Amino acid sequence: MRSFLLIALSIATTLVCAQRCCANCKRVAPSTETRYGGNQLIQMDLRDEPVTGIGGIVMLANAPADGVLLQVFIRKHDDPLYVPRDQQKATAIAACITRNNGLFSFSLDPGEYEIRASMNGGIDVTSVFVVVKPGWRRSRRIVVEMHVGT
């Protein structure tokens, strides 16, 4: 009985992690801080096309971007899109860093999310706002274009 409980707990922990963990990129602690490097915040609002899964590629200067921190934040529908950096209090629920192919993917519970892409070195932070909803588009390949700050 005891071993059954340990196996069940292990499976439950794996399932919870699988819902929030990322694939195609290197997992890092969700507490990793956003890497503010540029002077602007780029926003992509894709909430009008709900999806069941999120994945894509991060590009910088027309090439896949290596070393970009991707963070997932839970949002409420009435949250403003823009929140000044010094007022951002939320903690990410998942985070990863892209490899040299720039690919990422997240398997998330239904809800509204911000996927934040950041890296140091004068590169602007890009936020992508999405809604995950069962029964909608199976997944969406998102192209996140990083920009050098001005």
N, CA and C atoms as an extended XYZ file, in Angstrom:
450
Properties=species:S:1:pos:R:3:atomname:S:1:resname:S:1:resid:I:1 pbc="F F F"
N         0.828       -1.189        0.000 N   MET     1
C         0.000        0.000        0.000 CA  MET     1
C         0.876        1.258        0.000 C   MET     1
N         1.924        1.208        0.802 N   ARG     2
C         2.810        2.364        0.907 CA  ARG     2
C         3.497        2.656       -0.431 C   ARG     2
N         3.952        1.599       -1.120 N   SER     3
C         4.604        1.806       -2.411 CA  SER     3
C         3.605        2.319       -3.447 C   SER     3
N         2.348        1.882       -3.364 N   PHE     4
C         1.317        2.395       -4.273 CA  PHE     4
C         1.139        3.902       -4.078 C   PHE     4
N         1.113        4.354       -2.837 N   LEU     5
C         0.967        5.787       -2.560 CA  LEU     5
C         2.160        6.578       -3.088 C   LEU     5
N         3.368        6.029       -2.941 N   LEU     6
C         4.549        6.708       -3.456 CA  LEU     6
C         4.508        6.802       -4.982 C   LEU     6
N         4.077        5.740       -5.642 N   ILE     7
C         3.964        5.763       -7.105 CA  ILE     7
C         2.899        6.770       -7.532 C   ILE     7
N         1.747        6.758       -6.860 N   ALA     8
C         0.668        7.694       -7.199 CA  ALA     8
C         1.119        9.135       -6.998 C   ALA     8
N         1.842        9.405       -5.913 N   LEU     9
C         2.351       10.753       -5.659 CA  LEU     9
C         3.354       11.156       -6.727 C   LEU     9
N         4.209       10.233       -7.129 N   SER    10
C         5.190       10.516       -8.176 CA  SER    10
C         4.513       10.838       -9.502 C   SER    10
N         3.485       10.069       -9.859 N   ILE    11
C         2.756       10.326      -11.105 CA  ILE    11
C         2.050       11.673      -11.032 C   ILE    11
N         1.398       11.973       -9.914 N   ALA    12
C         0.700       13.260       -9.765 CA  ALA    12
C         1.670       14.421       -9.870 C   ALA    12
N         2.832       14.312       -9.250 N   THR    13
C         3.839       15.370       -9.327 CA  THR    13
C         4.323       15.549      -10.755 C   THR    13
N         4.526       14.442      -11.460 N   THR    14
C         4.963       14.517      -12.856 CA  THR    14
C         3.910       15.183      -13.722 C   THR    14
N         2.631       14.847      -13.509 N   LEU    15
C         1.562       15.452      -14.300 CA  LEU    15
C         1.454       16.943      -14.056 C   LEU    15
N         1.552       17.376      -12.800 N   VAL    16
C         1.485       18.807      -12.496 CA  VAL    16
C         2.658       19.530      -13.146 C   VAL    16
N         3.850       18.950      -13.043 N   CYS    17
C         5.022       19.564      -13.662 CA  CYS    17
C         4.868       19.607      -15.173 C   CYS    17
N         4.341       18.544      -15.761 N   ALA    18
C         4.197       18.498      -17.219 CA  ALA    18
C         3.264       19.579      -17.725 C   ALA    18
N         2.295       19.979      -16.920 N   GLN    19
C         1.372       21.018      -17.342 CA  GLN    19
C         2.063       22.377      -17.402 C   GLN    19
N         3.066       22.562      -16.609 N   ARG    20
C         3.690       23.873      -16.540 CA  ARG    20
C         5.085       23.919      -17.123 C   ARG    20
N         5.737       22.789      -17.202 N   CYS    21
C         7.110       22.773      -17.689 CA  CYS    21
C         7.143       22.924      -19.202 C   CYS    21
N         8.270       23.268      -19.664 N   CYS    22
C         8.406       23.547      -21.091 CA  CYS    22
C         9.157       22.422      -21.782 C   CYS    22
N         8.995       22.386      -23.096 N   ALA    23
C         9.741       21.441      -23.923 CA  ALA    23
C        10.531       22.252      -24.938 C   ALA    23
N        11.497       21.642      -25.534 N   ASN    24
C        12.335       22.258      -26.564 CA  ASN    24
C        13.319       23.289      -26.038 C   ASN    24
N        13.240       23.655      -24.790 N   CYS    25
C        14.220       24.596      -24.236 CA  CYS    25
C        14.599       24.134      -22.829 C   CYS    25
N        15.628       24.724      -22.281 N   LYS    26
C        16.201       24.302      -20.993 CA  LYS    26
C        15.409       24.911      -19.832 C   LYS    26
N        14.851       24.054      -18.987 N   ARG    27
C        14.083       24.528      -17.833 CA  ARG    27
C        14.968       25.282      -16.856 C   ARG    27
N        14.413       26.347      -16.311 N   VAL    28
C        15.057       27.081      -15.222 CA  VAL    28
C        14.007       27.345      -14.163 C   VAL    28
N        14.425       27.775      -13.001 N   ALA    29
C        13.495       28.040      -11.904 CA  ALA    29
C        12.515       29.144      -12.284 C   ALA    29
N        11.221       28.965      -11.998 N   PRO    30
C        10.243       30.007      -12.297 CA  PRO    30
C        10.543       31.332      -11.590 C   PRO    30
N        11.332       31.284      -10.542 N   SER    31
C        11.679       32.508       -9.818 CA  SER    31
C        12.774       33.319      -10.516 C   SER    31
N        13.298       32.819      -11.632 N   THR    32
C        14.319       33.543      -12.384 CA  THR    32
C        13.776       34.911      -12.784 C   THR    32
N        14.556       35.955      -12.584 N   GLU    33
C        14.091       37.316      -12.866 CA  GLU    33
C        14.168       37.651      -14.348 C   GLU    33
N        13.199       38.438      -14.796 N   THR    34
C        13.182       38.932      -16.176 CA  THR    34
C        14.478       39.682      -16.448 C   THR    34
N        15.023       39.500      -17.631 N   ARG    35
C        16.297       40.129      -18.014 CA  ARG    35
C        16.023       41.397      -18.816 C   ARG    35
N        15.854       42.492      -18.114 N   TYR    36
C        15.591       43.760      -18.794 CA  TYR    36
C        16.886       44.274      -19.400 C   TYR    36
N        16.933       44.368      -20.735 N   GLY    37
C        18.148       44.788      -21.403 CA  GLY    37
C        17.935       45.976      -22.312 C   GLY    37
N        16.744       46.106      -22.879 N   GLY    38
C        16.445       47.211      -23.794 CA  GLY    38
C        15.688       48.310      -23.079 C   GLY    38
N        15.104       49.201      -23.850 N   ASN    39
C        14.395       50.319      -23.250 CA  ASN    39
C        12.910       50.325      -23.593 C   ASN    39
N        12.410       49.278      -24.256 N   GLN    40
C        11.004       49.215      -24.618 CA  GLN    40
C        10.427       47.852      -24.248 C   GLN    40
N         9.092       47.828      -24.171 N   LEU    41
C         8.372       46.578      -23.980 CA  LEU    41
C         7.536       46.358      -25.231 C   LEU    41
N         7.801       45.282      -25.950 N   ILE    42
C         7.049       44.930      -27.150 CA  ILE    42
C         5.919       43.997      -26.719 C   ILE    42
N         4.691       44.233      -27.214 N   GLN    43
C         3.556       43.407      -26.835 CA  GLN    43
C         2.870       42.823      -28.059 C   GLN    43
N         2.543       41.524      -27.958 N   MET    44
C         1.768       40.830      -28.985 CA  MET    44
C         0.511       40.304      -28.308 C   MET    44
N        -0.654       40.793      -28.710 N   ASP    45
C        -1.914       40.376      -28.103 CA  ASP    45
C        -2.586       39.346      -29.005 C   ASP    45
N        -2.519       38.076      -28.616 N   LEU    46
C        -3.095       36.986      -29.395 CA  LEU    46
C        -4.289       36.367      -28.675 C   LEU    46
N        -4.888       37.108      -27.760 N   ARG    47
C        -5.973       36.564      -26.941 CA  ARG    47
C        -7.245       36.297      -27.732 C   ARG    47
N        -7.399       36.890      -28.905 N   ASP    48
C        -8.627       36.700      -29.678 CA  ASP    48
C        -8.656       35.358      -30.423 C   ASP    48
N        -7.574       34.581      -30.365 N   GLU    49
C        -7.514       33.264      -31.002 CA  GLU    49
C        -7.075       32.225      -29.971 C   GLU    49
N        -8.011       31.758      -29.106 N   PRO    50
C        -7.638       30.777      -28.076 CA  PRO    50
C        -7.028       29.515      -28.684 C   PRO    50
N        -6.150       28.886      -27.906 N   VAL    51
C        -5.446       27.677      -28.335 CA  VAL    51
C        -5.465       26.645      -27.208 C   VAL    51
N        -5.111       25.407      -27.538 N   THR    52
C        -4.990       24.383      -26.498 CA  THR    52
C        -3.540       24.158      -26.100 C   THR    52
N        -2.603       24.630      -26.908 N   GLY    53
C        -1.185       24.487      -26.605 CA  GLY    53
C        -0.402       25.656      -27.176 C   GLY    53
N         0.736       25.924      -26.574 N   ILE    54
C         1.532       27.078      -26.982 CA  ILE    54
C         2.949       26.620      -27.286 C   ILE    54
N         3.460       27.063      -28.414 N   GLY    55
C         4.831       26.767      -28.794 CA  GLY    55
C         5.246       27.681      -29.918 C   GLY    55
N         6.521       27.714      -30.173 N   GLY    56
C         6.984       28.554      -31.264 CA  GLY    56
C         8.485       28.693      -31.287 C   GLY    56
N         8.908       29.809      -31.829 N   ILE    57
C        10.328       30.076      -31.995 CA  ILE    57
C        10.600       31.536      -31.658 C   ILE    57
N        11.749       31.792      -31.057 N   VAL    58
C        12.194       33.149      -30.771 CA  VAL    58
C        13.261       33.510      -31.796 C   VAL    58
N        13.080       34.665      -32.421 N   MET    59
C        13.995       35.117      -33.472 CA  MET    59
C        14.661       36.422      -33.061 C   MET    59
N        15.908       36.593      -33.461 N   LEU    60
C        16.650       37.832      -33.263 CA  LEU    60
C        17.479       38.044      -34.523 C   LEU    60
N        17.284       39.171      -35.185 N   ALA    61
C        18.000       39.488      -36.436 CA  ALA    61
C        17.822       38.378      -37.473 C   ALA    61
N        16.581       37.923      -37.644 N   ASN    62
C        16.213       36.908      -38.641 CA  ASN    62
C        16.881       35.551      -38.439 C   ASN    62
N        17.289       35.249      -37.210 N   ALA    63
C        17.880       33.951      -36.900 CA  ALA    63
C        17.306       33.457      -35.570 C   ALA    63
N        17.230       32.137      -35.374 N   PRO    64
C        16.766       31.623      -34.082 CA  PRO    64
C        17.630       32.166      -32.947 C   PRO    64
N        16.974       32.571      -31.864 N   ALA    65
C        17.675       33.211      -30.750 CA  ALA    65
C        18.017       32.202      -29.660 C   ALA    65
N        19.280       32.143      -29.310 N   ASP    66
C        19.801       31.278      -28.263 CA  ASP    66
C        19.885       32.082      -26.970 C   ASP    66
N        19.538       31.467      -25.843 N   GLY    67
C        19.721       32.112      -24.542 CA  GLY    67
C        18.641       33.098      -24.147 C   GLY    67
N        17.452       32.986      -24.740 N   VAL    68
C        16.347       33.875      -24.381 CA  VAL    68
C        15.569       33.233      -23.234 C   VAL    68
N        15.317       34.016      -22.195 N   LEU    69
C        14.526       33.566      -21.059 CA  LEU    69
C        13.052       33.732      -21.403 C   LEU    69
N        12.290       32.637      -21.322 N   LEU    70
C        10.841       32.668      -21.518 CA  LEU    70
C        10.184       32.364      -20.184 C   LEU    70
N         9.263       33.227      -19.764 N   GLN    71
C         8.556       33.053      -18.502 CA  GLN    71
C         7.061       33.052      -18.777 C   GLN    71
N         6.311       32.241      -18.024 N   VAL    72
C         4.864       32.176      -18.148 CA  VAL    72
C         4.248       32.754      -16.882 C   VAL    72
N         3.370       33.744      -17.065 N   PHE    73
C         2.672       34.377      -15.956 CA  PHE    73
C         1.165       34.200      -16.142 C   PHE    73
N         0.458       33.888      -15.064 N   ILE    74
C        -0.997       33.807      -15.095 CA  ILE    74
C        -1.546       35.223      -15.082 C   ILE    74
N        -2.572       35.468      -15.896 N   ARG    75
C        -3.230       36.775      -15.961 CA  ARG    75
C        -4.725       36.612      -15.713 C   ARG    75
N        -5.346       37.693      -15.284 N   LYS    76
C        -6.806       37.766      -15.235 CA  LYS    76
C        -7.249       38.538      -16.465 C   LYS    76
N        -8.452       38.242      -16.945 N   HIS    77
C        -8.941       38.884      -18.166 CA  HIS    77
C        -8.943       40.412      -18.077 C   HIS    77
N        -9.197       40.949      -16.891 N   ASP    78
C        -9.276       42.408      -16.755 CA  ASP    78
C        -7.941       43.061      -16.370 C   ASP    78
N        -6.861       42.284      -16.313 N   ASP    79
C        -5.545       42.872      -16.045 CA  ASP    79
C        -5.147       43.766      -17.222 C   ASP    79
N        -4.557       44.926      -16.952 N   PRO    80
C        -4.074       45.750      -18.062 CA  PRO    80
C        -2.898       45.054      -18.746 C   PRO    80
N        -2.760       45.257      -20.061 N   LEU    81
C        -1.637       44.645      -20.758 CA  LEU    81
C        -0.324       45.229      -20.278 C   LEU    81
N        -0.269       46.542      -20.143 N   TYR    82
C         0.982       47.182      -19.737 CA  TYR    82
C         1.000       47.387      -18.226 C   TYR    82
N         2.032       46.879      -17.597 N   VAL    83
C         2.275       47.107      -16.170 CA  VAL    83
C         3.712       47.587      -16.044 C   VAL    83
N         3.923       48.793      -15.473 N   PRO    84
C         5.299       49.288      -15.339 CA  PRO    84
C         6.179       48.272      -14.614 C   PRO    84
N         7.426       48.203      -15.037 N   ARG    85
C         8.364       47.219      -14.498 CA  ARG    85
C         8.453       47.263      -12.981 C   ARG    85
N         8.442       48.441      -12.402 N   ASP    86
C         8.572       48.533      -10.941 CA  ASP    86
C         7.293       48.130      -10.213 C   ASP    86
N         6.200       47.878      -10.931 N   GLN    87
C         4.953       47.449      -10.307 CA  GLN    87
C         4.625       45.987      -10.599 C   GLN    87
N         5.487       45.295      -11.298 N   GLN    88
C         5.242       43.886      -11.615 CA  GLN    88
C         5.562       43.037      -10.391 C   GLN    88
N         4.553       42.373       -9.864 N   LYS    89
C         4.718       41.592       -8.638 CA  LYS    89
C         4.555       40.092       -8.863 C   LYS    89
N         3.988       39.689       -9.984 N   ALA    90
C         3.670       38.281      -10.216 CA  ALA    90
C         4.924       37.419      -10.310 C   ALA    90
N         4.782       36.173       -9.893 N   THR    91
C         5.845       35.186      -10.022 CA  THR    91
C         5.472       34.241      -11.161 C   THR    91
N         6.420       33.922      -11.989 N   ALA    92
C         6.176       33.017      -13.109 CA  ALA    92
C         5.794       31.634      -12.596 C   ALA    92
N         5.001       30.912      -13.408 N   ILE    93
C         4.657       29.531      -13.053 CA  ILE    93
C         5.551       28.544      -13.792 C   ILE    93
N         6.250       29.011      -14.821 N   ALA    94
C         7.190       28.174      -15.574 CA  ALA    94
C         8.190       29.086      -16.260 C   ALA    94
N         9.373       28.561      -16.518 N   ALA    95
C        10.405       29.346      -17.205 CA  ALA    95
C        11.392       28.407      -17.878 C   ALA    95
N        11.926       28.871      -19.002 N   CYS    96
C        12.964       28.112      -19.689 CA  CYS    96
C        13.833       29.072      -20.492 C   CYS    96
N        14.973       28.564      -20.939 N   ILE    97
C        15.900       29.352      -21.754 CA  ILE    97
C        16.071       28.620      -23.083 C   ILE    97
N        15.912       29.370      -24.184 N   THR    98
C        16.011       28.750      -25.507 CA  THR    98
C        17.424       28.240      -25.762 C   THR    98
N        17.469       27.202      -26.575 N   ARG    99
C        18.738       26.679      -27.069 CA  ARG    99
C        19.016       27.338      -28.419 C   ARG    99
N        20.016       26.860      -29.138 N   ASN   100
C        20.412       27.531      -30.383 CA  ASN   100
C        19.367       27.444      -31.493 C   ASN   100
N        18.339       26.581      -31.359 N   ASN   101
C        17.280       26.516      -32.368 CA  ASN   101
C        16.133       27.486      -32.082 C   ASN   101
N        16.151       28.148      -30.911 N   GLY   102
C        15.155       29.150      -30.552 CA  GLY   102
C        13.773       28.619      -30.227 C   GLY   102
N        13.586       27.288      -30.199 N   LEU   103
C        12.260       26.703      -30.003 CA  LEU   103
C        11.833       26.686      -28.536 C   LEU   103
N        10.507       26.744      -28.334 N   PHE   104
C         9.931       26.626      -26.996 CA  PHE   104
C         8.526       26.056      -27.118 C   PHE   104
N         8.023       25.480      -26.042 N   SER   105
C         6.615       25.087      -25.966 CA  SER   105
C         6.240       24.914      -24.501 C   SER   105
N         4.959       25.178      -24.226 N   PHE   106
C         4.410       25.032      -22.881 CA  PHE   106
C         3.079       24.311      -22.990 C   PHE   106
N         2.794       23.460      -22.049 N   SER   107
C         1.502       22.794      -21.954 CA  SER   107
C         0.834       23.365      -20.710 C   SER   107
N        -0.194       24.189      -20.914 N   LEU   108
C        -0.780       24.950      -19.815 CA  LEU   108
C        -2.243       24.614      -19.602 C   LEU   108
N        -2.695       24.760      -18.373 N   ASP   109
C        -4.111       24.615      -18.048 CA  ASP   109
C        -4.898       25.732      -18.720 C   ASP   109
N        -6.215       25.551      -18.894 N   PRO   110
C        -7.024       26.632      -19.457 CA  PRO   110
C        -6.874       27.915      -18.632 C   PRO   110
N        -6.803       29.044      -19.327 N   GLY   111
C        -6.656       30.335      -18.664 CA  GLY   111
C        -5.986       31.339      -19.573 C   GLY   111
N        -5.727       32.507      -19.009 N   GLU   112
C        -5.068       33.575      -19.759 CA  GLU   112
C        -3.652       33.741      -19.225 C   GLU   112
N        -2.690       33.920      -20.148 N   TYR   113
C        -1.283       33.951      -19.774 CA  TYR   113
C        -0.521       35.046      -20.500 C   TYR   113
N         0.583       35.443      -19.884 N   GLU   114
C         1.593       36.265      -20.541 CA  GLU   114
C         2.833       35.393      -20.684 C   GLU   114
N         3.339       35.281      -21.909 N   ILE   115
C         4.618       34.620      -22.157 CA  ILE   115
C         5.602       35.758      -22.376 C   ILE   115
N         6.563       35.907      -21.464 N   ARG   116
C         7.519       37.023      -21.530 CA  ARG   116
C         8.880       36.515      -21.978 C   ARG   116
N         9.409       37.128      -23.035 N   ALA   117
C        10.728       36.768      -23.569 CA  ALA   117
C        11.696       37.904      -23.262 C   ALA   117
N        12.850       37.547      -22.697 N   SER   118
C        13.817       38.587      -22.342 CA  SER   118
C        15.236       38.049      -22.419 C   SER   118
N        16.158       38.982      -22.658 N   MET   119
C        17.584       38.675      -22.605 CA  MET   119
C        18.323       39.984      -22.345 C   MET   119
N        19.499       39.899      -21.809 N   ASN   120
C        20.291       41.101      -21.529 CA  ASN   120
C        20.905       41.645      -22.805 C   ASN   120
N        21.737       42.648      -22.681 N   GLY   121
C        22.511       43.130      -23.811 CA  GLY   121
C        21.791       44.080      -24.731 C   GLY   121
N        20.898       44.906      -24.184 N   GLY   122
C        20.243       45.914      -24.998 CA  GLY   122
C        19.089       45.408      -25.838 C   GLY   122
N        18.558       44.228      -25.514 N   ILE   123
C        17.440       43.651      -26.265 CA  ILE   123
C        16.140       43.939      -25.506 C   ILE   123
N        15.130       44.461      -26.239 N   ASP   124
C        13.832       44.770      -25.629 CA  ASP   124
C        13.125       43.504      -25.154 C   ASP   124
N        12.325       43.639      -24.092 N   VAL   125
C        11.491       42.550      -23.588 CA  VAL   125
C        10.251       42.459      -24.479 C   VAL   125
N         9.853       41.235      -24.824 N   THR   126
C         8.643       41.015      -25.627 CA  THR   126
C         7.662       40.178      -24.822 C   THR   126
N         6.419       40.659      -24.712 N   SER   127
C         5.356       39.927      -24.028 CA  SER   127
C         4.310       39.481      -25.038 C   SER   127
N         3.912       38.208      -24.941 N   VAL   128
C         2.875       37.651      -25.800 CA  VAL   128
C         1.724       37.244      -24.887 C   VAL   128
N         0.524       37.761      -25.178 N   PHE   129
C        -0.654       37.479      -24.364 CA  PHE   129
C        -1.522       36.461      -25.085 C   PHE   129
N        -1.831       35.343      -24.404 N   VAL   130
C        -2.561       34.242      -25.018 CA  VAL   130
C        -3.642       33.717      -24.082 C   VAL   130
N        -4.612       33.026      -24.680 N   VAL   131
C        -5.663       32.340      -23.928 CA  VAL   131
C        -5.610       30.864      -24.305 C   VAL   131
N        -5.571       30.006      -23.287 N   VAL   132
C        -5.607       28.565      -23.495 CA  VAL   132
C        -7.026       28.112      -23.154 C   VAL   132
N        -7.654       27.431      -24.120 N   LYS   133
C        -9.043       27.015      -23.956 CA  LYS   133
C        -9.227       25.664      -24.642 C   LYS   133
N        -9.760       24.671      -23.922 N   PRO   134
C        -9.964       23.370      -24.552 CA  PRO   134
C       -10.951       23.485      -25.721 C   PRO   134
N       -10.721       22.680      -26.748 N   GLY   135
C       -11.636       22.637      -27.872 CA  GLY   135
C       -11.381       23.679      -28.947 C   GLY   135
N       -10.428       24.571      -28.741 N   TRP   136
C       -10.117       25.573      -29.754 CA  TRP   136
C        -8.982       25.069      -30.618 C   TRP   136
N        -8.331       25.970      -31.319 N   ARG   137
C        -7.210       25.567      -32.176 CA  ARG   137
C        -6.281       24.661      -31.386 C   ARG   137
N        -5.827       23.623      -32.024 N   ARG   138
C        -5.009       22.636      -31.321 CA  ARG   138
C        -3.771       23.255      -30.700 C   ARG   138
N        -3.058       24.005      -31.447 N   SER   139
C        -1.889       24.705      -30.926 CA  SER   139
C        -1.609       25.872      -31.858 C   SER   139
N        -0.683       26.678      -31.490 N   ARG   140
C        -0.342       27.841      -32.294 CA  ARG   140
C         1.165       27.996      -32.272 C   ARG   140
N         1.748       28.145      -33.425 N   ARG   141
C         3.185       28.402      -33.505 CA  ARG   141
C         3.369       29.914      -33.466 C   ARG   141
N         3.969       30.378      -32.419 N   ILE   142
C         4.173       31.803      -32.212 CA  ILE   142
C         5.600       32.156      -32.615 C   ILE   142
N         5.748       33.186      -33.402 N   VAL   143
C         7.074       33.707      -33.738 CA  VAL   143
C         7.270       34.952      -32.885 C   VAL   143
N         8.192       34.863      -31.939 N   VAL   144
C         8.495       35.980      -31.051 CA  VAL   144
C         9.743       36.669      -31.601 C   VAL   144
N         9.564       37.876      -32.087 N   GLU   145
C        10.695       38.627      -32.642 CA  GLU   145
C        11.275       39.543      -31.568 C   GLU   145
N        12.537       39.308      -31.251 N   MET   146
C        13.236       40.157      -30.292 CA  MET   146
C        13.849       41.334      -31.070 C   MET   146
N        13.903       42.498      -30.422 N   HIS   147
C        14.405       43.709      -31.063 CA  HIS   147
C        15.482       44.365      -30.209 C   HIS   147
N        16.470       44.916      -30.882 N   VAL   148
C        17.509       45.686      -30.192 CA  VAL   148
C        16.883       46.997      -29.742 C   VAL   148
N        17.126       47.386      -28.489 N   GLY   149
C        16.597       48.648      -27.984 CA  GLY   149
C        17.152       49.832      -28.730 C   GLY   149
N        16.400       50.919      -28.719 N   THR   150
C        16.847       52.124      -29.434 CA  THR   150
C        17.434       53.142      -28.494 C   THR   150
